[in-house]
Amino acid sequence: MSRPFKIEPFNGGRLLRLTSADGMNRLTHSCLLALTETVRELASRDQPLIIAGNSNFFSVGADLNEISRLSGPEAYEFSKIGQTLMNEIEHFPAPVYAVVSGHCMGGGLDLALACHSRIAAPHALFGHRAAALGLVTGWGGTQRLPRLIGRARALEMFVAAERITAEQALRLGVVDVVCPLPEKQAMARLGIS
């Protein structure tokens, strides 16, 4: 089975591009495990990492069909697997940039929040729709988002299952930059032309 992402080298680092047949880049159980293994291996190189999706989707997060079949203990284990990945990214020894184009939802937002910096395309959308589905994120977003934008505003986003635009995300502090070519901006920030 092929990995749900591609690794593209650039001068001095790596670009990890999420890929999927439908382009939505769901973070399935197998995807989380493969990402964790790869991030650990890349950490040993101590080089910057850029995580990106495609022009329409960074990631829509967990596969709802997959998680709807999980028992309580299985859901807890799935949550721990996601937390492990997010912690590996947060503690990566070199800078990690999330380059967000299109939808960045649910666990995809958790993934972006675990990165050290977030750069968004003008058409990017962010949100955590879990509450609208009767779910709560288990991958650390409920801790990372309040650190960025404050507890009250983060709670409002989570409880209302609110979607925000790239410009709103910039004003709130969810993203650091909004620009038409976010991958190029990430490389420029790393000193790569």
N, C-alpha and C positions, 0 to 999 in steps of 0.2 A: 504494500500500500504506500502511495506517495505521501510525502509530508505536506501539511496544509499551509506551507510557506516556502519561500525561496530565499536563499542568502545570496546577496549581490555584494561583492567587494567594492569598496571605493578607496581612494588614496588615504590610508591611515585608519580605516574602520570597516564596518559591515552594515549593510542595509538588509533588514529582515522584512520581507514583504509578505503579508498574509495573503493567501490565495484559497479559493474554493471554486467548485464547479459553478455554483450559482452566484458567485461574487460577493456573498454577504459575510463571509469570513466568520462563521460561527466558532465559538470557542468550546468545542466538544471535549469530552473526557480525553480522547486520544490526542487531540490538538494540544491541550494543556500539558500533557505528559511530554510530548515531543518538543514543545516550546521550552519547558523547564530544562530538559536535557541539553538543548541547543544553547540556551542562555548561559547555563553553567559552563559549557565548553567554550563559548565565546568570552566569558569572564576571565578565563585563564590567559587570554591574549592581551587583556588590559587595553583594548582599543575601543573607541566610541562606537555606539550602536544607534542606528536609526530604525524605528519600527513604523511601518507604513502599511496601508491597505491598497485599495484602488481608488479611482476618482469618485466613485459613488458610495463606497463603504470602507471605513476603517475596520469596524467590526460591529455586528449587532449583538455580540455577547454570547451567552450560553445558548445551546440548542434547546428550545423549550420542549420539543418532542422527546428529546433524550432525558431531560430532568423530570418530566412528568411521570416517567416510569420508575424513578428511583424510590426506594424505601427510605425511611428515616435515617438508618445508619449509612446507607449508600449516599444519601444527600449530604450528610455530614462529611463523609470521606471526600466527595466531590468538592465541597467547600474548602477542605484542607488542601486539596491539590491546587485549586485556584489561588489560595492564599500563599502557598509555597512559591508559585510562579511570580506573583506580584512582589513578594519579598525579595526574590532573587533579582528582579529588575530594579527595585528600589535601592538595593544594596550593591548594585553592579559597580565595579571599581572605576569605570570610566563613564563619561557622560552618556545618557540615554535620552534620545529625543523621540517623541511621538509626533509623526507627521499625519495630520488628520484631514482627509478630504471626504466629503459626504457624511454619512451617518456614523456616529460614535455613540452607541447605546448600551445600556446595561453593563454586562461584563466587559464590553469594549471600552466603556468609559473607565471602568476599574483599571483596565490595562493601561490606558492613556495616563490616568492619575498616578500610577506607579512609576511612570517615567519621570526623569528629572526635569524635563521641559516639554512643553506642548506647542506645536506650531500648526495653525489651522489654515485651510483654504477658506476663501470668503463664503463658500456655499456649505461649509461644514455645519452639522447639527449635533448637539450633545443632549443626552438625557439618560435618566434611569427610570424605565417604565415598569420596574418590578412591582411597585405598589398597585398599579392599575391591574396587575395580573395576580395579586394576592401573594406576592413573593417579597423577599428581602435579600439584597445582595449579601453574599458571604465571602467576598474576595477583598475586603478592605476598603472599598469605596466609601463606606459610612464613616471611616476615620480620616481618610485622605482628603475628601472633598471639604469637610469643615475646616481642616487646617488651611486650605487655600482661600475659602470664601466666607468663613465664619459659620458658626453652628446654626444660627437661625435661618440664614439663606440656604444652606445645604439641606436642612430639614424640610424647608419649603419645596426645594427641587425634588427631594425623594418622595415626600408624602403626596404631592400633587402630580407626580410622574411627569413633571414639566420638561418640555424640550426647549432648548435655547439655541439661538443662532451663534455663529462664530463671533459676531460683534458683541453680543451679550456676554458670551464666554470671556472675551477679552476684557470688557468692562468689569466683570466680576472677579477676574483673576484666575479663571479656569485654564486659559491659554495665555501664552506669553506674547505671541505674535500672530497676526492674521495677514496673509499675503497670498498673491495669486499662484506662486510657485513655492509651496512650503518645503519640498525636498531640497531645492536649491538653497533656500534660506537656512535650513538645518546644516547643510554642508558649509555654507558661508560662516555660520556661527562657530563651526569647528575649524575654520581657517582653510577650508578647501574650496578652491574656485572651480 
